[in-house]
Amino acid sequence: MKVLILLAHPERASFNGGLVDLAAEVMAHAGHEIEIDDLYMEGFDPVERASWYTQRADSRYFAPLTEQRAHHEGNSLPEDVQREIARLEWAELVIFQFPLWWHAQPAILKGWFDRVLVYGGLYSGRMRYNHGYFRGKRAICSVTTGSPEHTFMPFGRAGNMVEWLWPIQSSLYYVGYDVLAPQVNYGVQGGGLAYQKEGEFKEHLKAAKKAWAARLTGLENESAIPFTGWDDWDADGVLKASHPMRWRL
Ligand SMILES: Cc1cc2nc3c(=O)[nH]c(=O)nc-3n(C[C@H](O)[C@H](O)[C@H](O)COP(=O)(O)O)c2cc1C
């Protein structure tokens, strides 16, 4: 399998960076082809703006979707966006490795979605969800948090991980990926707010790496998160009244 590992962390020697190295090593050992995409190292600029678009479809009013579509059709998307799209087209599995920052992915990765998943190319009105461009390919978020696991339990102060990851995971499904259950490593907090004694913390990180290594080689065969699709929705895009998952408020 062709595996793209995308890292969104400003420090390559971080725990997140270590998880990338581990994934690359384990997957390569299992016979997969690996490419690492380190957004910070490559200096990826995550801010969508008018100046990216050289041959504007509308020079008076900047509508990102209009320009994305026109530049995709004209084969004139920014070079870095073309490079990222080529990587996605190559990969059969994409691993998104990032720390939870303010209950979401770091801004560099949010902006990567804004700029790289271009309208008119990687999605359109018809080419979405289970009819998405990347259908048949797999994606997984490997996330670290500072707060410990129990604080993410129901009524816990750190909130609900299913909600925090909904925007990124549903965006991946939107462009057609089979999204695997995330790998969440809680309580990865050295320095600053420390939650464990140093020895315990080291063991905790070691166990986290061991669990990730054990899971990685099975990713090819794991079942994806079940999302609803076009056959499940009515003309308004709402779950059909007859759908077995439908319940009344
Ligand atoms: C800007 C910023 C925001 C953060 N927000 C959260 C958060 O919302 N929830 C959380 O549990 N940890 C949060 N953290 C802690 C990081 O998730 C944690 O430091 C990271 O997962 C540790 O991995 P690393 O050592 O590879 O950086 C935040 C850290 C930073 C720098």
The ligand as a Tripos MOL2 file, in Angstrom:
@<TRIPOS>MOLECULE
LIG
   31    33     1     0     0
SMALL
NO_CHARGES

@<TRIPOS>ATOM
      1 C1         -1.5970   26.1330   21.0740 C.3       1 LIG1
      2 C2         -1.8590   24.8760   21.8750 C.ar      1 LIG1
      3 C3         -3.1660   24.5240   22.1560 C.ar      1 LIG1
      4 C4         -3.4380   23.3340   22.8480 C.ar      1 LIG1
      5 N1         -4.7390   22.9700   23.0600 N.ar      1 LIG1
      6 C5         -5.0050   21.7840   23.6720 C.ar      1 LIG1
      7 C6         -6.3570   21.3420   23.8460 C.ar      1 LIG1
      8 O1         -7.3150   21.9820   23.3970 O.2       1 LIG1
      9 N2         -6.5700   20.1830   24.5070 N.ar      1 LIG1
     10 C7         -5.5430   19.4140   24.9810 C.ar      1 LIG1
     11 O2         -5.7870   18.3660   25.5660 O.2       1 LIG1
     12 N3         -4.2430   19.7990   24.8130 N.ar      1 LIG1
     13 C8         -3.9590   20.9590   24.1710 C.ar      1 LIG1
     14 N4         -2.6480   21.3500   23.9700 N.ar      1 LIG1
     15 C9         -1.5750   20.4330   24.3920 C.3       1 LIG1
     16 C10        -1.0550   19.6020   23.1930 C.3       1 LIG1
     17 O3         -2.0740   18.8120   22.6390 O.3       1 LIG1
     18 C11         0.0920   18.7240   23.6370 C.3       1 LIG1
     19 O4          1.1280   19.5750   24.0860 O.3       1 LIG1
     20 C12         0.6120   17.8210   22.5180 C.3       1 LIG1
     21 O5         -0.3820   16.8920   22.1510 O.3       1 LIG1
     22 C13         1.8550   17.0880   22.9720 C.3       1 LIG1
     23 O6          2.4770   16.4710   21.8710 O.3       1 LIG1
     24 P1          3.9450   16.9710   21.4090 P.3       1 LIG1
     25 O7          4.8530   16.7130   22.5860 O.co2     1 LIG1
     26 O8          4.2860   16.1270   20.2110 O.co2     1 LIG1
     27 O9          3.8320   18.4220   21.0830 O.co2     1 LIG1
     28 C14        -2.3590   22.5300   23.3060 C.ar      1 LIG1
     29 C15        -1.0320   22.9230   23.0370 C.ar      1 LIG1
     30 C16        -0.7790   24.0720   22.3280 C.ar      1 LIG1
     31 C17         0.6470   24.4580   22.0370 C.3       1 LIG1
@<TRIPOS>BOND
     1     1     2 1
     2     2     3 ar
     3     2    30 ar
     4     3     4 ar
     5     4     5 ar
     6     4    28 ar
     7     5     6 ar
     8     6     7 ar
     9     6    13 1
    10     7     8 2
    11     7     9 ar
    12     9    10 ar
    13    10    11 2
    14    10    12 ar
    15    12    13 ar
    16    13    14 ar
    17    14    15 1
    18    14    28 ar
    19    15    16 1
    20    16    17 1
    21    16    18 1
    22    18    19 1
    23    18    20 1
    24    20    21 1
    25    20    22 1
    26    22    23 1
    27    23    24 1
    28    24    25 2
    29    24    26 1
    30    24    27 1
    31    28    29 ar
    32    29    30 ar
    33    30    31 1
@<TRIPOS>SUBSTRUCTURE
     1 LIG1         1 GROUP 0 **** ****
